[in-house]
């Protein structure tokens, strides 16, 4: 019996803050990935604000690197905070850049979304808006389980590391479901 190929997942967070809860959730996901899955984290901080004039000159290096990583990944793991009931501007900007023609890389890509917030709703509205973006881009978003981490200040330490054991277990189960989702979508 042959060993299945490793699934490579690209993770990125919609927060630029050093101690971001969502960055911490991504790091936890990287550490909790099931056997046969590797999570690489991409920092979107170097992606400039979208400007059609800039795009006419070609993709800036950070954008091209992001697009290449998305294209090469077996799946995407997005950790989003919620700002004003929606997706943070830096995350939407990165998605907007990556989705520009030609050959936007989100089509048919398995995607999982999670989020952490100090509030009690744990990014539910931001995740809903993000799902809407991927309907248009033809991304294949995992419907369940959902990861919405409320009261994040009680679950992460001062450096933004996830220390709540029940949330860590939930993320591990979420990643196992995502691995199954990727495998299902990759079947011929």
Secondary structure, DSSP 8 states (H G I E B T S, - for coil): ------EEEEEEES---TT-HHHHHHHHHHHH--TTEEEEE--GGG-----HHHHHT---HHHHHHHHHHHH-SEEEEE---BTTB--HHHHHHHHHHT-SSS-TTTT-EEEEEEE-SSSSTTHHHHHHHHHHHHHHT-EE--SS-EEE-SGGGTB-TTS-B--HHHHHHHHHHHHHHHHHHHHHH--
